[in-house]
Amino acid sequence: MTKAELAHELSERAKQLTSALERDPLELAGIVHKIASDHELLVELGFSSIKEWGTATFGKRWKSIQNLVKVYAKLFVDCGYPKEDILAIGTVKANLLARLPESEIRKDEWLKAAFTLNTSDFKQKVKAFLDESPDHKEGYCKVTFDAPKSFRDDSWKPTIAKGMAAEGTEETYVVVEAALANYSIELENQDARDYTEAVTGENAPPASTPETEA
């Protein structure tokens, strides 16, 4: 397989995986990481940077996918975490874990904590470590969210309730962040279904038959 063929095969596979991002995010993260790590692949795709390719390929979802790739690179590529463990602890805890320095991530206690603590307690554990570490201390600020109007009007209460149950936490920031990400995925999946129906005619009402004169 030539470099050009590999580049286009990876790019097409990445596009396919966006519809199943919530089920298997790490395969997509691995593909994006591979493309980002090999400039020749980007050149074959006609782009000069991973940002250009990512924006053109994923649109508004690029920011969340970019963050997913950073977590993948930190936990799997750099620290050797098994993919099944990353999937098992969930997106929110994986993001929190990736904020730690590599030397800490490699310690068994952190993965054990991710499995045993609920999301809120795990976030507090990570925050406590970062607050006490002079090299990794960070400030906190108020965070606001931009949400689709339909999310605000129709979906935010049941979506956040679902997120609270899934993540095992009542912490607003964690739940809203996850809820908005899931809502964006649902909207794009609905757009894809609407497009398919428009093209194939699936679920369309049956065509009427012309009346014939007696």
NORURGI-V502674 format. One record per backbone hydrogen bond with DSSP energy under -1.0 kcal/mol. CO is the residue of the C=O (numbers start at 1). NH is the residue of the N-H. If there is no record, write none. Layout:
co-><CO | CO>
nh-><NH | NH>
This chain:
co-><2 | 3 | 4 | 5 | 6 | 7 | 8 | 9 | 10 | 11 | 12 | 13 | 17 | 18 | 20 | 25 | 26 | 27 | 28 | 29 | 30 | 31 | 32 | 33 | 38 | 38 | 39 | 40 | 41 | 42 | 43 | 49 | 50 | 51 | 52 | 53 | 54 | 55 | 58 | 59 | 61 | 62 | 63 | 64 | 65 | 66 | 67 | 68 | 69 | 70 | 71 | 72 | 72 | 73 | 75 | 82 | 83 | 84 | 85 | 90 | 91 | 92 | 93 | 94 | 96 | 97 | 101 | 101 | 102 | 104 | 107 | 108 | 109 | 110 | 111 | 112 | 113 | 118 | 119 | 120 | 121 | 122 | 123 | 124 | 125 | 126 | 127 | 128 | 129 | 148 | 149 | 150 | 150 | 151 | 155 | 156 | 157 | 158 | 159 | 160 | 161 | 162 | 163 | 164 | 164 | 167 | 171 | 172 | 173 | 174 | 175 | 176 | 177 | 178 | 179 | 180 | 181 | 182 | 183 | 184 | 185 | 186 | 187 | 188 | 189 | 190 | 191 | 192 | 193 | 194 | 195 | 196 | 197 | 201>
nh-><6 | 7 | 8 | 9 | 10 | 11 | 12 | 13 | 14 | 15 | 16 | 17 | 20 | 21 | 24 | 29 | 30 | 31 | 32 | 33 | 34 | 35 | 36 | 37 | 41 | 42 | 43 | 44 | 45 | 47 | 46 | 53 | 54 | 55 | 56 | 57 | 58 | 59 | 61 | 62 | 65 | 66 | 67 | 68 | 69 | 70 | 71 | 72 | 73 | 74 | 75 | 76 | 77 | 78 | 81 | 86 | 87 | 88 | 89 | 94 | 95 | 96 | 97 | 98 | 99 | 100 | 104 | 105 | 106 | 107 | 110 | 112 | 113 | 114 | 115 | 116 | 117 | 122 | 123 | 124 | 125 | 126 | 127 | 128 | 129 | 130 | 131 | 132 | 133 | 152 | 153 | 154 | 155 | 156 | 159 | 160 | 161 | 162 | 163 | 164 | 165 | 166 | 167 | 168 | 169 | 119 | 175 | 176 | 177 | 178 | 179 | 180 | 181 | 182 | 183 | 184 | 185 | 186 | 187 | 188 | 189 | 190 | 191 | 192 | 193 | 194 | 195 | 196 | 197 | 198 | 199 | 200 | 201 | 204>
